[in-house]
Amino acid sequence: MYPCKMCSAGVELGHEGNKIILNIMELYNDFSPRARAYMRGLMFLLLIGLVLSSAAFTLSYFATAAKTWHDTTGARQISIAGGGKVSVKPDTAIFSASVVTQEKRVGDAQSKNSERSNEILKFLKANGIVEKDIKTIRYSISPQYTYFQSPLCVGEICPPHRPPQIVSYEVRHTLEVKVRDLKKADDLLEGVVTSGANEVGQIRFLVDDEESVKQEARKKAIEDARQKAKMMARDLGVRLGRVISFSESGGGYPPPYAMFASEARDMGGAVKSAPEVAPGEQEIQSTMTITFEIR
């Protein structure tokens, strides 16, 4: 049998521990009665300090837990929803203009598309649209196929199916344009079609500084919620306390105005006058739900 090194190490460690305890006891016995009484008092004070600190920590923990429980579940509370809205006239419009070309060769389709797109860009910049307000939102090249009818089977013999054949390529380039002067919107819509766009997407009206309008609607919603809460508290015979929680929702936008290039050209391809756009007013709404403590 081989000796257990770890066991022998544990035994030696136990012996060392016992020696230390014995040495401490001998040292304690060597003290005078007065010194031993002083040491016992010191140990008692240390024990009292540990007990008091543990008790303080426990009390603090339970006080914090009780306050959290009271804030979240124990407090009597009411929740009120208030609404606010601000009507403002839009000062900005956004629309999209697409150039769609088809040719048998992809290079020819790209060249024709580039020529017409460049004409549109030239027209927009000449009419005061800065470069930062024009951006490409789509550019795609799609093969166009012709499909053949499946041949008839004779008995159990069926001729092989003829696969689709590419006959041309379609190139689509779509620009998004931001118009900061709404007086120019009608002329720009008509001009991009004249310059080569054959699809004009939906036009949207918005407020450039929308956040300030939202802030105004939010203030109205908060005030509306406060007034409703005061009236309800008065009717219930209670007093309002602090705000426990709140949340916001809402927002209003006018429907987009749609105008397509197919509507802007007559049968001969000539451009007709574009209809006058009417931005109307945009209504920004905010709904604030506020929870009050009641007393």
DRENMAR-951542 format. One record per residue: residue in one letter; x, y, z of N, C-alpha, C in turn. Coordinates in Angstrom, 2 decimals. Atoms other than C-alpha are relative to their C-alpha. Example, Ala and Ser with C-alpha at 12.3 -4.5 7.8 and 13.67 -1.06 7.14 Angstrom:
residuo,n.xx,n.yy,n.zz,ca.xx,ca.yy,ca.zz,c.xx,c.yy,c.zz
A,0.89,-1.19,0.00,12.30,-4.50,7.80,0.90,1.20,0.00
S,-0.82,-1.19,-0.06,13.67,-1.06,7.14,-0.77,1.09,0.73
//
This chain:
residuo,n.xx,n.yy,n.zz,ca.xx,ca.yy,ca.zz,c.xx,c.yy,c.zz
M,0.84,-1.20,0.00,0.00,0.00,0.00,0.88,1.25,0.00
Y,-0.75,-1.27,0.07,1.15,3.53,-0.81,-0.59,0.97,1.01
P,0.52,-0.96,-0.99,0.90,6.22,1.87,-0.79,1.11,-0.68
C,0.82,-1.11,0.53,-1.75,8.94,1.31,0.67,1.31,0.37
K,-0.74,-1.25,-0.26,0.26,12.16,0.92,-0.94,1.10,0.47
M,0.94,-1.06,-0.37,-2.84,14.38,1.13,-0.52,-0.19,1.41
C,0.48,0.28,-1.36,-4.05,12.60,4.27,1.03,0.39,1.03
S,-1.06,-0.34,-0.94,-0.71,12.98,5.98,0.17,1.51,0.10
A,-0.10,-1.47,-0.02,-0.65,16.67,4.95,-1.12,0.59,0.85
G,1.12,-0.49,-0.80,-4.10,17.15,6.49,0.23,-0.22,1.48
V,-0.29,0.29,-1.40,-3.03,15.50,9.71,1.01,0.98,0.56
E,-1.02,-0.95,-0.45,0.06,17.71,9.90,-0.60,1.39,0.18
L,0.63,-1.31,-0.11,-2.09,20.81,9.25,-0.86,0.08,1.26
G,0.80,0.02,-1.22,-4.45,19.74,12.05,0.86,0.15,1.25
H,-0.93,-0.13,-1.12,-1.52,19.35,14.42,0.48,1.43,0.14
E,-0.48,-1.39,-0.06,-0.25,22.81,13.49,-1.08,0.90,0.57
G,1.10,-0.83,-0.52,-3.69,24.30,14.14,-0.17,-0.16,1.49
N,0.11,0.24,-1.45,-3.89,22.65,17.53,1.12,0.70,0.76
K,-1.14,-0.66,-0.67,-0.42,24.00,18.39,-0.25,1.50,0.13
I,0.25,-1.45,-0.03,-1.51,27.55,17.47,-1.02,0.32,1.09
I,1.03,-0.24,-1.01,-4.63,27.28,19.66,0.59,-0.13,1.40
L,-0.63,0.19,-1.30,-2.57,25.91,22.54,0.90,1.16,0.36
N,-0.90,-1.14,-0.26,-0.04,28.72,22.18,-0.80,1.23,0.41
I,0.84,-1.16,-0.34,-2.86,31.33,22.24,-0.53,-0.14,1.43
M,0.53,0.22,-1.35,-4.35,29.74,25.38,1.09,0.22,1.04
E,-1.11,-0.20,-0.94,-0.95,29.67,27.08,0.32,1.48,0.15
L,-0.27,-1.44,-0.06,-0.40,33.30,26.12,-1.07,0.72,0.80
Y,1.10,-0.62,-0.75,-3.84,34.20,27.49,0.15,-0.25,1.50
N,-0.17,0.34,-1.42,-3.09,32.37,30.78,1.16,0.77,0.62
D,-1.13,-0.76,-0.51,0.17,34.29,31.07,-0.37,1.44,0.33
F,0.41,-1.38,-0.29,-1.75,37.59,31.09,-0.43,0.12,1.45
S,0.47,-0.28,-1.35,-2.57,39.20,34.36,-1.53,-0.02,0.02
P,1.48,-0.02,-0.05,-6.21,39.00,35.58,-0.59,1.28,-0.58
R,0.52,-1.27,0.54,-6.63,42.67,34.69,0.06,0.00,-1.52
A,-0.13,0.03,1.47,-5.34,42.14,31.12,-1.02,-0.95,-0.61
R,0.98,0.94,0.53,-7.56,39.11,30.67,-1.41,0.58,0.03
A,1.30,-0.66,-0.06,-10.60,41.12,31.82,-0.14,1.04,-1.12
Y,0.03,-1.00,1.09,-9.66,43.86,29.34,-0.25,-0.68,-1.34
M,0.18,0.72,1.25,-9.44,41.32,26.50,-1.43,-0.52,-0.14
R,1.38,0.47,0.07,-12.81,39.80,27.42,-0.96,1.14,-0.33
G,0.85,-1.16,0.31,-14.37,43.31,27.36,0.12,0.42,-1.47
L,-0.21,-0.37,1.40,-12.79,44.02,23.99,-0.74,-0.96,-0.94
M,0.70,0.99,0.81,-14.14,40.77,22.53,-1.52,0.19,0.07
F,1.44,-0.23,-0.15,-17.59,41.57,23.93,-0.45,1.19,-0.84
L,0.34,-1.18,0.80,-17.56,45.01,22.29,0.00,-0.32,-1.49
L,-0.05,0.40,1.41,-16.52,43.49,18.97,-1.25,-0.80,-0.38
L,1.19,0.82,0.25,-19.38,40.98,19.23,-1.24,0.88,-0.10
I,1.14,-0.93,0.03,-21.87,43.78,20.01,-0.01,0.79,-1.32
G,-0.09,-0.75,1.25,-20.59,45.76,16.99,-0.47,-0.81,-1.20
L,0.43,0.86,1.10,-21.09,42.80,14.67,-1.51,-0.19,-0.01
V,1.46,0.20,-0.09,-24.63,42.23,15.93,-0.74,1.26,-0.45
L,0.68,-1.25,0.36,-25.58,45.91,15.57,0.10,0.29,-1.49
S,-0.15,-0.26,1.44,-24.13,46.22,12.06,-0.86,-0.94,-0.82
S,0.87,0.95,0.70,-25.97,43.06,10.97,-1.46,0.42,0.10
A,1.39,-0.43,-0.18,-29.21,44.38,12.43,-0.31,1.22,-0.85
A,0.22,-1.21,0.81,-28.77,47.76,10.69,-0.14,-0.36,-1.47
F,0.08,0.42,1.40,-28.15,46.07,7.33,-1.34,-0.67,-0.29
T,1.28,0.70,0.20,-31.22,43.85,7.78,-1.16,0.98,-0.03
L,1.08,-1.00,-0.02,-33.45,46.80,8.68,0.00,0.84,-1.28
S,-0.08,-0.79,1.24,-32.17,48.82,5.71,-0.52,-0.78,-1.18
Y,0.46,0.85,1.12,-32.80,45.92,3.34,-1.52,-0.10,-0.02
F,1.45,0.15,-0.04,-36.37,45.38,4.55,-0.72,1.32,-0.23
A,0.62,-1.30,0.24,-37.11,49.12,4.50,-0.02,0.33,-1.49
T,-0.05,-0.23,1.45,-35.97,49.39,0.88,-0.98,-0.89,-0.74
A,0.94,0.93,0.64,-37.96,46.30,-0.09,-1.44,0.43,0.21
A,1.38,-0.45,-0.30,-41.08,47.65,1.64,-0.36,1.23,-0.82
K,0.27,-1.21,0.79,-40.76,51.03,-0.11,-0.22,-0.36,-1.47
T,0.18,0.43,1.39,-40.35,49.32,-3.49,-1.35,-0.66,-0.20
W,1.31,0.66,0.09,-43.38,47.15,-2.86,-1.13,1.02,0.07
H,1.04,-1.02,-0.13,-45.39,50.18,-1.78,-0.11,0.84,-1.27
D,0.02,-0.81,1.20,-44.37,52.17,-4.88,-0.63,-0.73,-1.17
T,0.44,0.75,1.18,-45.23,49.40,-7.29,-1.37,-0.64,0.16
T,1.26,0.74,-0.16,-48.15,47.55,-5.76,-0.87,0.52,1.14
G,0.77,-0.33,-1.18,-49.15,48.94,-2.40,-0.71,1.33,-0.05
A,0.58,-1.33,0.00,-49.94,52.56,-3.28,-1.36,0.01,-0.70
R,1.26,-0.23,0.69,-53.50,53.56,-4.10,0.27,0.97,-1.14
Q,-0.36,-0.79,1.17,-53.40,55.05,-7.56,-1.14,0.04,-1.00
I,0.93,-0.12,1.13,-55.41,56.23,-10.54,0.82,0.34,-1.24
S,-0.65,-0.27,1.28,-54.39,56.33,-14.20,-0.94,0.80,-0.88
I,0.80,-0.91,0.82,-55.63,59.13,-16.45,0.70,0.19,-1.35
A,-0.53,-0.25,1.34,-55.18,59.52,-20.22,-0.42,1.40,-0.44
G,0.27,-1.34,0.49,-54.92,63.05,-21.59,0.44,0.12,-1.45
G,-0.31,-0.16,1.42,-54.89,64.12,-25.23,0.33,1.43,-0.35
G,-0.36,-1.32,0.50,-53.30,67.03,-27.03,0.25,-0.08,-1.49
K,-0.24,-0.01,1.44,-53.22,67.97,-30.69,0.28,1.41,-0.46
V,-0.38,-1.28,0.59,-51.73,70.74,-32.78,-0.15,-0.12,-1.50
S,0.16,-0.03,1.46,-52.75,71.58,-36.34,0.99,0.99,-0.58
V,-1.03,-0.84,0.60,-50.00,72.97,-38.50,0.02,-0.24,-1.51
K,-0.06,0.12,1.45,-49.61,73.65,-42.19,1.37,-0.54,-0.40
P,-1.29,0.56,0.41,-46.90,71.47,-43.79,0.82,1.02,-0.78
D,-0.90,-0.90,0.72,-43.87,73.28,-45.15,0.98,-0.75,-0.90
T,-0.92,0.82,0.79,-42.10,70.37,-46.90,-0.78,-1.11,-0.69
A,0.61,1.11,0.74,-43.05,67.81,-49.53,1.11,-0.94,-0.47
I,-0.93,1.01,0.50,-41.35,64.58,-50.59,-0.73,-0.84,-1.05
F,0.59,0.86,1.02,-42.05,62.70,-53.81,1.11,-0.80,-0.67
S,-0.97,0.84,0.71,-40.35,60.01,-55.89,-0.28,0.05,-1.50
A,0.10,0.00,1.46,-39.65,60.01,-59.62,0.87,-1.13,-0.53
S,-0.71,1.17,0.52,-38.65,56.88,-61.53,0.16,0.09,-1.51
V,-0.27,0.16,1.42,-37.05,56.38,-64.93,0.10,-1.50,-0.27
V,0.03,1.42,0.33,-37.85,52.95,-66.40,0.26,-0.15,-1.50
T,-0.35,0.21,1.40,-36.19,51.85,-69.65,0.14,-1.49,-0.28
Q,-0.12,1.40,0.43,-36.25,48.56,-71.60,0.70,-0.05,-1.36
E,-0.71,0.22,1.26,-33.84,47.44,-74.32,0.44,-1.46,-0.06
K,-0.45,1.39,0.15,-32.64,44.13,-75.73,1.33,-0.22,0.68
R,-1.32,0.12,-0.64,-29.14,44.79,-74.47,0.00,0.80,1.29
V,0.02,-0.66,-1.30,-28.58,45.68,-70.83,0.77,1.31,-0.05
G,-0.78,-1.24,0.09,-25.94,48.28,-71.75,-0.80,1.13,-0.63
D,0.83,-1.03,0.64,-28.37,50.12,-74.04,-1.07,0.50,0.96
A,1.02,-0.42,-0.97,-31.04,50.13,-71.33,0.60,0.91,1.07
Q,-0.67,-0.83,-1.01,-28.56,51.56,-68.82,0.34,1.38,-0.57
S,-0.37,-1.27,0.61,-27.34,54.24,-71.23,-1.21,0.91,-0.15
K,1.21,-0.81,0.16,-30.87,55.43,-72.04,-0.52,0.47,1.36
N,0.46,-0.37,-1.34,-31.79,55.40,-68.35,0.87,1.12,0.58
S,-0.91,-1.02,-0.53,-28.70,57.43,-67.43,-0.26,1.35,-0.64
E,0.26,-1.26,0.69,-29.46,60.06,-70.08,-1.23,0.69,0.57
R,1.24,-0.60,-0.50,-33.00,60.60,-68.84,0.12,0.39,1.48
S,-0.20,-0.33,-1.42,-31.98,60.50,-65.17,0.81,1.27,0.14
N,-0.81,-1.21,-0.06,-29.32,63.14,-65.79,-0.79,1.24,-0.38
E,0.86,-1.13,0.37,-31.90,65.37,-67.47,-0.88,0.40,1.18
I,0.83,-0.30,-1.17,-34.11,65.09,-64.39,0.82,0.71,1.07
L,-0.87,-0.64,-0.99,-31.21,65.94,-62.08,0.33,1.43,-0.39
K,-0.31,-1.35,0.48,-30.30,68.93,-64.23,-1.19,0.93,0.21
F,1.20,-0.81,-0.18,-33.89,70.17,-64.14,-0.23,0.35,1.46
L,0.24,-0.25,-1.42,-34.20,69.77,-60.36,0.98,1.02,0.57
K,-1.00,-0.93,-0.53,-30.95,71.60,-59.60,-0.21,1.40,-0.58
A,0.26,-1.30,0.61,-31.87,74.37,-62.03,-1.18,0.71,0.65
N,1.17,-0.57,-0.64,-35.08,74.88,-60.06,0.14,0.08,1.52
G,-0.26,-0.29,-1.40,-33.46,75.28,-56.67,0.05,-1.17,0.94
I,-0.10,1.17,-0.89,-33.36,71.72,-55.35,1.48,-0.31,0.20
V,-1.41,0.22,-0.28,-30.00,71.29,-53.63,0.32,-1.49,-0.01
E,-0.43,1.39,0.17,-27.99,68.09,-53.91,-0.38,-0.88,1.20
K,0.31,0.81,-1.19,-28.66,66.97,-50.30,-1.46,-0.42,0.05
D,1.42,0.32,0.01,-32.40,66.90,-51.04,-0.38,-0.92,-1.16
I,0.25,0.97,1.08,-32.03,64.45,-53.96,0.81,-1.25,0.30
K,-0.75,1.23,-0.25,-31.13,60.83,-53.38,-0.64,-1.17,-0.75
T,0.47,1.22,0.65,-31.38,57.51,-55.19,-0.47,-0.98,1.06
I,0.52,0.97,-0.97,-33.59,55.12,-53.29,-0.17,-1.38,-0.62
R,0.08,1.32,0.64,-33.67,52.32,-55.89,0.69,0.05,-1.35
Y,-0.58,0.19,1.33,-31.61,51.14,-58.86,0.03,-1.51,-0.24
S,0.08,1.45,0.23,-32.37,47.74,-60.36,0.06,-0.30,-1.49
I,-0.04,0.53,1.37,-31.77,45.72,-63.53,-0.70,-1.35,0.03
S,0.80,1.22,-0.02,-34.32,43.01,-64.29,-0.15,-0.55,-1.41
P,0.25,0.61,1.32,-34.36,40.59,-67.24,-1.48,-0.22,-0.23
Q,1.40,0.21,0.38,-37.67,40.36,-69.07,-0.08,-1.28,-0.84
Y,0.08,1.33,0.60,-38.76,36.87,-70.18,-1.24,-0.12,-0.89
T,1.17,0.47,0.73,-41.05,35.39,-72.76,-0.18,-1.47,0.34
Y,0.28,1.37,-0.43,-42.75,32.15,-71.78,-0.74,-0.74,-1.12
F,0.57,0.80,1.08,-43.72,29.36,-74.16,-1.02,-0.98,0.56
Q,1.06,0.92,-0.42,-46.80,27.20,-73.97,0.55,-1.42,0.05
S,-0.46,1.38,-0.14,-46.20,23.66,-72.79,-0.54,-0.84,-1.16
P,0.46,0.83,1.11,-46.36,21.18,-75.70,-0.94,-1.10,0.48
L,0.96,1.05,-0.33,-49.15,18.60,-75.80,0.67,-1.36,-0.02
C,-0.52,1.36,-0.06,-48.39,15.04,-74.87,-0.81,-0.89,-0.95
V,0.63,0.98,0.88,-49.15,12.26,-77.37,0.12,-1.35,0.70
G,-0.06,1.24,-0.78,-50.10,9.24,-75.33,0.85,0.21,1.23
E,-0.91,-0.12,-1.13,-47.34,8.72,-72.83,1.27,0.75,-0.37
I,-1.19,-0.71,0.47,-44.82,10.67,-74.90,-0.26,1.49,0.12
C,0.13,-1.45,-0.20,-44.38,14.32,-73.79,1.29,0.68,-0.45
P,-1.19,-0.74,0.43,-41.99,16.67,-75.62,0.58,0.81,1.16
P,-0.62,-0.80,-1.09,-39.52,18.54,-73.39,-0.55,1.42,0.03
H,0.47,-1.37,-0.16,-40.63,21.90,-72.00,1.08,0.97,-0.47
R,-0.93,-1.02,0.46,-39.06,24.94,-73.60,0.18,1.03,1.11
P,-0.20,-0.94,-1.11,-37.44,27.16,-70.95,-0.30,1.43,-0.43
P,0.23,-1.41,0.33,-38.28,30.89,-70.74,1.24,0.62,-0.64
Q,-1.10,-0.64,0.72,-36.18,33.15,-72.94,0.04,1.48,0.33
I,-0.16,-1.43,-0.27,-34.78,36.57,-72.06,-0.14,0.77,-1.31
V,0.23,-0.79,1.22,-36.05,39.11,-74.59,0.50,1.44,0.16
S,-0.47,-1.37,-0.21,-34.96,42.39,-72.97,0.39,0.17,1.47
Y,-0.37,-0.34,-1.37,-33.70,44.09,-69.84,-0.67,1.31,0.40
E,0.62,-1.20,-0.54,-35.48,46.63,-67.67,0.89,0.61,1.06
V,-0.80,-0.74,-0.98,-33.51,49.27,-65.76,-0.92,1.03,0.66
R,0.86,-0.92,-0.77,-35.30,51.21,-63.03,0.87,0.83,0.95
H,-0.73,-0.93,-0.88,-33.81,54.28,-61.33,-1.01,0.93,0.65
T,0.99,-0.79,-0.73,-35.89,55.94,-58.60,0.70,1.03,0.88
L,-0.53,-1.10,-0.78,-35.07,59.32,-57.08,-1.04,0.46,1.01
E,0.88,-0.63,-0.99,-36.54,60.77,-53.89,0.39,1.47,0.10
V,-0.25,-1.44,0.05,-36.88,64.55,-53.95,-0.73,0.66,1.16
K,0.60,-0.80,-1.08,-37.49,66.84,-50.97,-0.16,1.43,-0.47
V,0.32,-1.35,0.43,-39.19,70.13,-51.78,-0.28,0.85,1.23
R,0.15,-0.85,-1.19,-38.78,72.84,-49.14,-0.85,1.25,-0.29
D,0.88,-1.11,0.38,-40.76,75.47,-51.06,-1.21,-0.59,-0.71
L,1.18,0.66,0.55,-44.27,74.13,-51.61,-0.57,0.71,-1.22
K,0.49,-0.72,1.18,-45.00,76.82,-54.19,0.56,-0.60,-1.29
K,-0.64,0.60,1.18,-42.68,74.93,-56.55,-0.47,-1.43,-0.27
A,0.33,1.42,0.10,-44.29,71.51,-56.03,-0.68,-0.34,-1.32
D,0.72,0.30,1.24,-46.69,71.66,-59.00,0.92,-0.01,-1.21
D,-0.90,-0.11,1.15,-44.03,72.82,-61.46,1.04,-1.12,0.01
L,-1.00,1.06,-0.07,-41.53,70.23,-60.20,-0.59,-1.34,-0.41
L,0.64,1.25,0.38,-43.99,67.36,-60.55,-0.18,-0.10,-1.51
E,0.18,-0.01,1.45,-44.74,68.38,-64.11,1.35,-0.05,-0.71
G,-1.31,-0.09,0.66,-41.09,69.12,-64.91,0.77,-1.31,-0.03
V,-0.75,1.26,0.00,-39.68,65.74,-63.88,-0.56,-0.95,-1.05
V,0.59,0.84,1.04,-42.14,64.03,-66.21,0.47,0.47,-1.38
T,-0.49,-0.56,1.26,-41.17,66.38,-69.05,1.45,-0.37,-0.25
S,-1.43,0.28,0.13,-37.51,65.64,-68.35,0.30,-1.47,-0.21
G,-0.25,1.40,0.28,-37.97,61.88,-68.69,-0.52,-1.01,0.98
A,0.55,0.96,-0.96,-39.60,60.34,-65.62,-1.30,-0.57,-0.56
N,1.25,0.62,0.43,-42.31,57.86,-66.55,-0.79,-0.62,1.15
E,0.77,0.36,-1.19,-43.39,57.07,-62.99,0.29,1.04,1.07
V,-0.15,-0.92,-1.13,-43.99,59.60,-60.21,-0.79,-0.60,1.15
G,0.64,0.68,-1.12,-44.73,58.08,-56.84,-0.82,0.93,0.87
Q,0.86,-0.75,-0.90,-46.79,59.28,-53.91,0.74,1.19,0.60
I,-0.57,-1.19,-0.62,-46.20,62.74,-52.57,-0.48,0.08,1.44
R,0.30,-0.10,-1.42,-46.06,63.22,-48.82,0.30,1.41,0.49
F,-0.21,-1.31,-0.59,-46.39,66.46,-46.87,0.36,-0.17,1.47
L,-0.43,0.09,-1.40,-44.66,67.00,-43.55,0.49,1.35,0.48
V,-0.56,-1.19,-0.62,-43.38,69.61,-41.14,1.47,-0.24,0.23
D,-1.44,0.20,-0.08,-39.64,70.09,-41.27,0.46,-0.10,1.46
D,-0.35,0.04,-1.42,-39.32,70.86,-37.54,-1.15,-0.65,0.77
E,1.14,0.70,-0.58,-41.80,68.22,-36.41,0.13,-0.20,1.50
E,-0.19,0.27,-1.42,-40.26,67.67,-32.98,-0.54,1.12,0.86
S,0.52,-1.11,-0.80,-41.16,71.16,-31.75,-1.53,-0.03,0.05
V,1.45,0.11,0.01,-44.78,70.59,-32.81,-0.44,-1.15,0.90
K,0.31,1.12,-0.89,-44.79,67.21,-31.03,0.11,0.41,1.47
Q,-0.19,-0.45,-1.38,-43.48,68.89,-27.89,-1.19,0.83,0.46
E,1.17,-0.81,-0.34,-46.36,71.38,-27.97,-1.22,-0.89,0.25
A,1.12,0.92,-0.19,-48.90,68.56,-28.40,0.17,-0.80,1.30
R,-0.26,0.75,-1.22,-47.24,66.66,-25.54,-0.35,0.82,1.25
K,0.33,-0.86,-1.13,-47.57,69.63,-23.18,-1.51,0.10,0.19
K,1.46,-0.07,-0.09,-51.26,69.92,-24.01,-0.58,-1.29,0.57
A,0.48,1.29,-0.50,-51.74,66.20,-23.34,0.25,-0.15,1.50
I,-0.32,0.08,-1.43,-50.01,66.43,-19.94,-0.95,0.87,0.81
E,0.91,-0.90,-0.71,-52.11,69.41,-18.91,-1.42,-0.56,0.01
D,1.33,0.61,0.07,-55.28,67.65,-20.07,-0.12,-1.14,1.01
A,0.02,1.10,-0.97,-54.38,64.58,-17.98,-0.04,0.52,1.43
R,0.00,-0.57,-1.36,-53.68,66.73,-14.91,-1.38,0.54,0.38
Q,1.32,-0.56,-0.30,-57.00,68.54,-15.16,-1.03,-1.10,0.23
K,0.92,1.12,-0.19,-58.90,65.28,-15.56,0.23,-0.69,1.34
A,-0.33,0.65,-1.27,-57.06,63.80,-12.58,-0.50,0.83,1.18
K,0.47,-0.86,-1.09,-57.90,66.82,-10.38,-1.50,-0.09,0.17
M,1.46,0.10,-0.09,-61.58,66.64,-11.25,-0.43,-1.35,0.56
M,0.35,1.33,-0.48,-61.70,62.89,-10.63,0.32,-0.13,1.49
A,-0.37,0.06,-1.42,-59.87,63.24,-7.29,-1.00,0.77,0.85
R,0.98,-0.78,-0.73,-62.31,65.96,-6.22,-1.32,-0.76,0.13
D,1.25,0.76,-0.05,-65.31,63.80,-7.12,0.11,-1.22,0.91
L,-0.19,1.19,-0.84,-63.82,60.80,-5.29,0.32,0.35,1.44
G,-0.32,-0.41,-1.36,-62.93,62.83,-2.20,1.40,-0.41,0.43
V,-1.38,0.35,-0.33,-59.21,62.05,-2.37,0.91,1.12,-0.48
R,-1.00,-0.98,0.43,-56.03,64.07,-2.86,1.03,-0.67,-0.90
L,-1.02,0.52,0.90,-53.54,63.62,-5.66,1.37,0.05,0.66
G,-1.37,0.03,-0.47,-50.02,62.59,-4.72,0.98,0.15,-1.15
R,-1.04,-0.11,1.01,-46.88,62.21,-6.75,-0.34,-0.84,-1.23
V,0.13,0.78,1.22,-46.65,60.87,-10.30,0.79,-1.29,0.15
I,-0.65,1.30,-0.14,-45.87,57.14,-10.22,0.60,-0.45,-1.34
S,-0.51,0.41,1.32,-45.51,56.47,-13.95,-0.75,0.78,-1.08
F,0.65,-0.65,1.13,-46.34,57.88,-17.38,0.48,-0.65,-1.29
S,-0.37,0.52,1.32,-46.29,56.84,-21.02,-0.67,0.85,-1.06
E,0.50,-0.84,1.09,-46.88,58.49,-24.38,-0.29,-0.86,-1.22
S,0.30,0.63,1.28,-48.49,57.39,-27.63,-0.69,1.04,-0.86
G,0.74,-0.90,0.88,-50.00,59.02,-30.66,0.86,0.59,-1.08
G,-0.64,-0.62,1.15,-49.12,60.94,-33.79,-0.96,0.00,-1.16
G,0.94,-0.08,1.12,-51.08,62.11,-36.78,0.67,0.51,-1.24
Y,-0.59,-0.37,1.28,-50.15,62.39,-40.44,-1.09,0.02,-1.06
P,1.00,-0.04,1.06,-52.17,63.39,-43.49,0.26,-1.10,-1.01
P,-0.22,1.01,1.03,-52.73,60.80,-46.23,0.78,0.57,-1.16
P,-0.79,-0.51,1.13,-50.28,61.06,-49.14,-0.87,0.24,-1.22
Y,0.69,-0.30,1.25,-51.38,62.52,-52.43,0.72,-0.76,-1.11
A,-0.62,0.83,1.02,-50.76,60.11,-55.31,-0.17,0.63,-1.38
M,0.06,-0.51,1.37,-49.91,61.31,-58.79,1.00,-0.80,-0.82
F,-0.84,0.87,0.79,-48.52,58.98,-61.44,0.22,0.61,-1.37
A,-0.35,-0.57,1.30,-46.81,59.86,-64.69,-0.95,-0.47,-1.08
S,0.95,0.49,1.00,-49.29,57.69,-66.61,-1.22,0.91,-0.07
E,1.10,-0.93,-0.01,-51.91,60.26,-65.57,0.41,1.36,-0.55
A,-0.49,-1.31,0.41,-49.72,63.15,-66.63,0.26,0.08,-1.49
R,-0.22,0.00,1.44,-49.40,62.15,-70.29,-1.27,-0.42,-0.71
D,1.15,0.41,0.79,-52.07,61.92,-72.94,0.37,-1.18,-0.87
M,-0.23,1.20,0.81,-52.35,59.10,-75.44,1.16,0.18,-0.96
G,-1.10,-0.24,0.92,-49.81,60.74,-77.75,1.33,0.15,0.67
G,-1.25,-0.12,-0.72,-47.21,60.95,-75.02,0.31,1.41,0.44
A,-0.24,-1.37,-0.40,-47.49,64.70,-74.56,-0.36,0.19,1.47
V,0.22,-0.23,-1.42,-47.35,66.00,-71.00,-1.18,0.94,0.20
K,1.12,-0.86,-0.36,-50.60,67.38,-69.62,0.36,0.76,1.27
S,-0.24,-0.77,-1.21,-50.76,69.92,-66.82,-0.27,-0.89,1.22
A,0.17,0.80,-1.21,-50.27,68.23,-63.46,-1.05,0.64,0.89
P,1.00,-0.58,-0.90,-53.10,68.65,-60.96,0.67,0.76,1.13
E,-0.55,-0.81,-1.07,-52.55,71.25,-58.28,-0.05,-0.78,1.31
V,-0.06,0.74,-1.25,-51.41,69.70,-55.04,-0.52,0.87,1.13
A,0.58,-0.72,-1.13,-53.19,70.66,-51.82,0.50,-0.62,1.30
P,-0.56,0.60,-1.22,-51.15,70.03,-48.64,-0.93,0.02,1.19
G,0.91,-0.07,-1.14,-53.94,71.08,-46.27,0.73,0.27,1.30
E,-0.62,-0.14,-1.31,-53.07,70.91,-42.58,0.35,-1.38,0.56
Q,-0.42,1.24,-0.65,-51.22,68.25,-40.64,-0.32,0.10,1.48
E,0.38,0.03,-1.41,-52.52,67.27,-37.22,0.93,-0.94,0.76
I,-0.90,0.78,-0.84,-49.95,66.13,-34.69,-0.69,-0.25,1.34
Q,0.70,0.36,-1.22,-51.46,64.27,-31.75,0.95,-0.69,0.99
S,-0.74,0.68,-1.06,-50.10,63.05,-28.44,-0.98,-0.44,1.08
T,0.81,0.51,-1.11,-51.73,60.89,-25.76,0.93,-0.38,1.14
M,-0.82,0.28,-1.17,-50.17,60.87,-22.30,-0.86,-0.72,1.05
T,0.66,0.74,-1.09,-51.23,58.26,-19.73,0.86,0.15,1.25
I,-0.74,-0.31,-1.23,-50.21,59.37,-16.23,-0.66,-0.71,1.18
T,0.50,0.68,-1.20,-50.56,57.34,-13.04,0.39,0.82,1.23
F,-0.20,-0.80,-1.21,-50.97,59.40,-9.83,-0.24,-0.85,1.24
E,0.30,0.57,-1.31,-50.77,58.27,-6.24,-1.13,0.81,0.62
I,1.09,-0.70,-0.67,-53.92,59.14,-4.28,0.07,-0.25,1.50
R,-0.09,0.06,-1.47,-54.18,59.83,-0.56,-1.36,0.24,0.61
//
